[in-house]
């Protein structure tokens, strides 16, 4: 299973989820907020009991990616972003994560925290935490 774990209280993160939902035409990706029980359980299974809410995680099978690696692994699965994401993975991680950290620090200033996800019934089924 491929699961995106995101900060459910971040407008930019919710906008990113909406972006991915609209482009993941095969419906292969699942979602859970870091604040949810489902999200915490997934991270605990991988040794993270106190996740950082300024970090996005991506679980691909048994491999857990974080920060820029998570974003680029997600991008590899989306049309039009796959090639760019593969190329960006060639950039040293410390540089990629530096950019990621800058965005993470400023995301609340750039995006409305109250931005809501607008989901179809089919999209709602892809969220592991909406039944909580």
BAROGU-501494 format. One line per field, with one value per residue (C-alpha): residue number from 1; z, y, x; chain. Coordinates in Angstrom, 1 decimal. Layout:
BEGIN
k: [NUM	...]
Z: [Z	...]
Y: [Y	...]
X: [X	...]
c: [A	...]
//
This chain:
BEGIN
k: [1	2	3	4	5	6	7	8	9	10	11	12	13	14	15	16	17	18	19	20	21	22	23	24	25	26	27	28	29	30	31	32	33	34	35	36	37	38	39	40	41	42	43	44	45	46	47	48	49	50	51	52	53	54	55	56	57	58	59	60	61	62	63	64	65	66	67	68	69	70	71	72	73	74	75	76	77	78	79	80	81	82	83	84	85	86	87	88	89	90	91	92	93	94	95	96	97	98	99	100	101	102	103	104	105	106	107	108	109	110	111	112	113	114	115	116	117	118	119	120	121	122	123	124	125	126	127	128	129	130	131	132]
Z: [0.0	-0.7	1.9	2.1	5.7	5.9	8.5	8.6	10.2	7.4	4.5	2.1	3.0	2.3	-1.0	-1.8	-1.0	-3.3	-6.1	-5.7	-5.6	-8.9	-10.6	-9.2	-11.8	-10.9	-7.3	-6.0	-3.3	0.2	2.7	6.5	8.6	11.0	13.8	13.2	14.9	11.6	10.8	14.3	14.0	10.6	11.9	15.1	13.1	11.6	14.8	14.9	18.0	18.0	14.4	13.3	12.0	9.7	7.9	5.2	5.1	2.3	3.0	-0.1	0.8	3.8	3.0	4.7	3.1	4.7	3.7	0.1	-0.6	0.3	-2.0	-4.9	-4.5	-4.6	-7.7	-9.4	-9.4	-11.0	-14.7	-15.9	-12.6	-12.9	-15.0	-13.1	-9.8	-10.9	-12.0	-8.7	-6.8	-8.3	-6.3	-2.9	-0.2	2.1	-0.6	-1.3	2.4	2.8	0.3	1.9	5.4	4.2	2.7	5.9	8.0	5.9	4.8	7.4	6.2	2.6	2.8	4.7	7.6	7.3	3.7	3.5	1.5	-0.9	-1.6	-3.7	-2.2	-4.2	-2.9	0.7	0.5	-0.1	3.4	6.1	8.9	7.9	9.8	13.1]
Y: [0.0	3.5	6.1	9.8	11.1	14.8	17.6	17.7	21.2	22.8	24.6	24.0	20.3	19.9	21.8	19.3	16.4	17.9	18.3	14.6	13.4	15.2	13.6	10.1	8.8	5.1	5.8	3.9	6.4	6.5	9.3	9.8	12.9	12.8	13.8	10.8	7.4	5.7	8.0	7.6	3.8	3.7	5.8	3.8	0.6	2.3	3.4	7.0	7.6	11.4	12.5	16.0	17.8	19.9	16.7	14.8	11.1	8.6	4.9	2.8	-0.8	-1.3	1.7	5.0	8.2	11.7	15.3	15.9	12.2	11.7	14.5	13.2	9.6	10.8	12.9	9.8	8.3	11.3	12.1	14.9	15.0	11.5	12.6	15.8	13.9	11.3	14.0	15.9	12.7	13.1	16.3	15.6	15.0	17.7	20.3	19.0	18.9	22.4	23.7	21.4	22.8	26.4	25.7	23.8	26.8	29.3	27.2	28.7	32.2	31.3	29.2	29.7	27.3	27.0	25.6	22.6	19.4	19.1	15.4	13.3	10.1	8.0	10.2	9.9	6.1	6.7	8.3	5.9	8.3	9.7	7.0	8.1]
X: [0.0	1.2	0.1	0.8	0.9	0.4	-0.2	-4.0	-3.9	-1.9	-3.6	-0.6	-0.6	-4.3	-3.8	-1.1	-3.4	-6.1	-3.4	-2.4	-6.0	-6.8	-3.7	-3.6	-6.1	-5.5	-6.4	-3.4	-2.4	-4.1	-4.0	-3.9	-3.2	-0.3	-2.7	-5.0	-4.9	-4.3	-1.4	0.2	-0.2	1.6	4.4	4.7	5.1	8.2	9.7	8.3	6.2	6.4	6.2	7.2	4.1	6.3	7.3	5.5	5.9	5.3	4.9	5.6	5.1	7.4	9.7	9.0	10.3	10.3	10.7	11.9	12.3	8.6	7.5	9.6	8.6	4.9	5.8	7.2	3.7	2.0	1.6	3.9	5.8	7.5	10.4	11.0	10.8	13.3	15.8	15.3	16.2	19.7	20.2	21.9	19.4	20.9	20.2	16.7	15.9	17.2	14.6	11.9	12.7	12.5	9.0	8.0	8.9	6.9	3.9	1.5	2.4	1.7	-1.5	-4.7	-4.8	-8.6	-8.4	-10.7	-10.4	-13.3	-13.7	-16.0	-17.4	-14.9	-12.0	-13.2	-12.7	-9.0	-8.5	-7.6	-8.6	-12.0	-13.9	-12.3]
c: [A	A	A	A	A	A	A	A	A	A	A	A	A	A	A	A	A	A	A	A	A	A	A	A	A	A	A	A	A	A	A	A	A	A	A	A	A	A	A	A	A	A	A	A	A	A	A	A	A	A	A	A	A	A	A	A	A	A	A	A	A	A	A	A	A	A	A	A	A	A	A	A	A	A	A	A	A	A	A	A	A	A	A	A	A	A	A	A	A	A	A	A	A	A	A	A	A	A	A	A	A	A	A	A	A	A	A	A	A	A	A	A	A	A	A	A	A	A	A	A	A	A	A	A	A	A	A	A	A	A	A	A]
//
